[in-house]
Amino acid sequence: MDLSLLSKVFLYIIIIVFGLLVFVVLWWQIMVLRGKSMPNPDGTFDDWHDQKLFFGIAIADVFVAIPITLAGICLIFLVSSVGYFLTALGALWFLWANIMTTATSLRFEKPRITFSWFMVFPFGALIGLAYIIWTFLHLNLIFRIGGS
């Protein structure tokens, strides 16, 4: 694939940060699945004993979104176009999930906007959005659409 140096740098920064974020979410969601009450910086807790919805979200993260995202990132490094598509699916999930949690936190918890709040709530949405924008800008190269 003939990406410019700048495009490659942006791609690698995005997917490295995305990969690190995925491992943090994996650890967090495994703790939730094990029944541990995990505190959020807005004063809420991810505890499926109190709200059963958190169990479903943790299952979706651990068994669907995270494996797809990690597989996609690995395939990108193995120079496979499928990796870009799989990572885009993970990016869409993180965009949606983090917009949902950010909006809920802002509307119902009225948190102090601190660095830790930013990292827990909207950061995943921004990383997902950055990857999706990068993908749209490079769609012709990634999926071999258009010119020769």
N, C-alpha and C positions, 0 to 999 in steps of 0.2 A: 504494500500500500504506500502511495506516495504522499505522505503527510509532510507539511512543512515542519521545520524544527520547532517553531512556536506552537503549532497544533499538537505536536507530540508532547511538549513540555506541559501544556495545559491538560492534556489527556492523562498523563502520568500523575500529575498533582491531584487531579480530581479522583482518579481511581485508587490511588494510595490512601487518600483521606477517606474515601468511601469504604475501602476495605477495613481500615482501622475502626471506623464508625460501626461497621457491621459486626466486628468482633466484640465491641462494647455492648451493642444491642443483644448479641447472642448470649453473653454472660448474664446480662440483666434479665432477659426473658427466661433463661434456664432457672435463675433464682426464683422468678415468679412461678414457674411451673412446679418447682419444688415446694411451693407454699410459703416462701419467705415474703414478708411484706416489705416492699422496696420503696423508700421515701423519695419523693420528687422535690425539686427546689421551690415549687410553688405551694408546698404544704400538703399536697395530696400524697396518697400512697397507691402503688400498683399492688393490689392485694385481691386475688381472685376469691378469697373467702368472703370479702365484703361485696365485691362486684364481679359476678361471674364472667362478664365480658372480657376482663383482663386475661382469663385463661384462654379464650378463643384467640385473642390477639397474639398472645405468647406462642400458641401452637402455630398460627399462620406465619409468624416471624421465624420461628426455629425450624419448621419443617418445609416451608415454601419460599418465603422471601429471601432469607439469608443463604440457603444453599444455591438458589438461582443466581443471586448476586455474586457469590464467591466463585461459582462455576464460570460465570460470565467474565469476571475479572481474570481468572486463570486462563481462559481461552483467549482473551485479548493479548495476554503476554505470550501465548503460543501462536499468535498471528492467525486467528480464526475469526471470520466475519460473524459467526454465530455468537461469539463472546460479546460483541457489541450489542446484539439484539437481546441477549439474556440480561446483560447489565442494564439495558434500558428498561426492561421489565421490573427489575429490582429498584431502579431509580423512580419509576412511576409509583411503586408501592411506598417507598420512603417519602416521596413528595406528598402523596395522599395522607399517609398515616401521620406525618409530622404537621401537616396543615390542620388535620383533625384535632390533634392533641394541643397544638398551639392555640387554635381558636377556642377550644374548650377551656384551657387554662386562663386565657385572657378574659373570656366572658364570665366564667363562673368562679374563678379563684382570685382574680384581680391581683396577680403577683407583682412583687418588685422585680423589675427587669434587671437581672444581674447576669454576669458572665455564665455562671452555671445554669441559670434558667435558659439562656440563649442556646447553650450547648445541648441541653436536654430536649428542648422543644423545637424551635425553628431551624436549627442547624442542619438536621437531616433533610428537611425540605429544600434548603438552599443547595446542598450537595446534589440531591436528586435533580433539581432544576438545572444546575450547572451541567450535569452530564447530559440531560435531555437536550439542552440548547447546543452543546458541543456536537451531539449526534446529528441534530438537524442541520447544523452548518457543514457537516462532513458526510451527509447521506449518500451523495454520489460516489464517494470513494469507498465508504464502508460496504455498501450493498451493490456496488458495481452498476449503479443506475446511471443512465445518461451516456455521454461520450465514450469513446473507445477506451 
